[in-house]
């Protein structure tokens, strides 16, 4: 192989290495951002009780007024049954 062929091979290898590094770095940045968002979302609930309240509020927010009334009546029936 001539010197110019070796130079071309080296240049191609360097380009491939740079592209691989940039892609790897980009995926690392994406994973880091995803982890950061996850930590921020978890940080909003400072205790298990806060987290439970947030989940319950989200669940109730998705219910219709009729569903909430039915659930309230059902809970009252269950309490009455336990007290008997």
N, C-alpha and C positions, 0 to 999 in steps of 0.2 A: 504494500500500500504506500502511496505517496504521502508526503507531508500534508498536502491540501485535503486528502481524504480523511486523515486523522483529525485535522482541525474541524472538518464538517461533523465527524462523529462526536467529538467533544462538545461542540456547540449544540448539537441535537440533544445530547445527554443533559447538558446544563439546562436547556429549555424545558425538557421533560421534568427535571428535578424541581425547577422553579414553579411550573404549573402544578405539580403534585403538592408542593409546599403551600402554595396559595389556596388550593382547594381544601387541604387539610386545615389550614388556619381559618378559612371561612366557616367550615363546619364546627370548629371549636368555638368560634365566636357565637354562632347560632345556638349551640348547646349551652354556653354560658348565659346568654340572654334568656333562654328558656328556664334555666335554673333560677336566675335572678327574679324572673316574673313569678315563679312558683313560690320562692321564699317570700316575696312581697305579699302574695295572696295569703300565704299561711300566717304572715305577720299581722294581718288584719284581725285575726282571731287570737287574742293573747292568752286565752285559757280554753280548756275543753268546754266550759260552760258557755263562753262567748261563741265558740264554734257551733255548739248545739243550737244556740239562739239564732245564729245566722242561718243555719240550715233550715230550722223550723220557719223562720220568717220567709225564706225563699220558697219553701214548700207551700206555706199558706198563701203566699202571693200568687201562686199558680192556680189556686182553687177559686171556684165561683162562690158567690154568697150562699147559694143553696148547699154546696158541698161543705162549707164551714158550719152551717147550721146543722146539717146532718151529723157531722163529726162531733159537735158539741152535745147534741142530744144522745149520741151513742156513748160518749164518755160519761154522761150523767147516768145513763142506764147501767153501765158497767159499775160505776161507783155505788149505785143503789143496790145492785145485785151482790156486791161484796159486803155491804153493810148488813144485809139480811141474814 
